[in-house]
Amino acid sequence: MTVTQDRPLTYAKMRGLMSFFSALLKGKKVGFSDFLHKYVSSQQFCQHLDTHKILRRQSKLRKEKERGALSSVNSTTSQMKPSDFDYLKVIGTGSFGKVLLAKHRKHGGYYAVKVLQKQMIVKRREQKNVMVERSVLLKGLKHPFLVGLHFSFQTLNRLYFVLDYVNGGELFYHLQREGSFPEPRAAFYAAEMSLALGYLHSLDIVYRDLKPENILLDSDGHVMLTDFGLCKEGVAIGGIMHTFCGTPEYLAPEVLQGQPYSPAVDWWSLGTVLFEMLYGLPPFYSRSKAEMFENILHAPLQMRSGGSPAAHSLLEGLLERDVSKRLGGRFDLVELQEHPFFASINWDDLLARKVRPPFIPKVTGPCDVSYIDSAFTQQPVPASVNERCQAGGVGEAFLGFSFMNPLEYVAAETVL
């Protein structure tokens, strides 16, 4: 990443400069969560709408995908293994492993392969989140704005998610470069995110981790949400949860207060991301985490100059602390679709990817990683990703992890 001297140091750029330390901070995740709970507890914080046709269409997509998933082969018959792929580049890192650009050796398809270390997952007691991520990826996520799963398999020491490869760059990367977006561009991205979140909610899934790092652009310029490790299943509209999780800047106040919360937390997070896209900073940001938490809970929402009245109205609705009054809190996606900020959006065309994105990444092909941070792509591909499968290597904590789409498997086998 290059920081030029003739442009202001935006919030996204400042976060980019700190990327070297992100792995260390992630390693302190559990301790930070404990700190937050202690900090919060020490403070004194403490007429039915018709279903829109867009939801029916998304429901149809879900059912079609579920029928395909039901016919999937299970782990006892899965033949996928690390050596089926050539690993070309590191394109991301996380607490438990790396994400690699890989090419299938037989049929030539390009994928993002997420390789996780079992030992680290077990040590951090994150087995449940990993299995939830797998489950969510299989629960009908054949959606135009969600990264999908093609295969999953495991070796003695590692888990492998074989996912859609998306190389238009993280929204975070583009905000680093540009500082903020014009309102039409921000509205386009927010609308596609809304469809993705509404679809998850229709499956009784809450995303819980919307942030610029988890919002990718594909090669055509459309949004793709990724990283479902913090998703929560089985929470219908009106249902509640209690678990603390998420990224501080984007956390809803009810999460910070340790109160029961609902799918409406995703609409708060959408408000924070939209605010950042328009103005370059999350709405309640402070370098002091304690001050930022206090701001999220109590500070008035301060609008910046330049936004339209419709944008201000939408942000006020999404960033409403009273969940009963928050936009999307009662009837979910349809409430956002009816807001004047999205008046120019044809939701059917948007879902069908017929709306031309306002920005199209200039990528020459799947091996073009120019929009992916060089801090990742310059790392060597670890030889350990080609670990051989061994009998008896399936750990009890990850039973049922392996998955293979039969249609893709047959296609791979017929290409000799």
ABEGO torsion letter per residue (X at the ends): XBBBAABBBBAAAAAAAAAAAAAAAAAAAAAAAAAAAAAAAABBAXXBBBBBAAAAAAAAAAAAAAAAAAABBBAAABABBAAABBBABBABBBAAEBBBBBBBAAAGBBBBBBBBBAAAAAAAGAAAAAAAAAAAAABGABBAABBBBABBBBBAABBBBBBBBBAAEBAAAAAAAAGBBBAAAAAAAAAAAAAAAAAAAAAGBBAGABBAAABBBBAAGBBBBBGAAABBBGBBBGBBBABBBEBAAABBAAAAAGBBBBAAAAAAAAAAAAAAAAAGBBAABBABAAAAAAAAAABBBBBBBGBBAAAAAAAAAAABABAAABBGAAAEAAAAAABAAAAABBAAAAAAGABBBABBBBBAEAABAAABBAAAAABBBBAAAABBBBBGABBAAABGABBBBAAAAAAAAABX
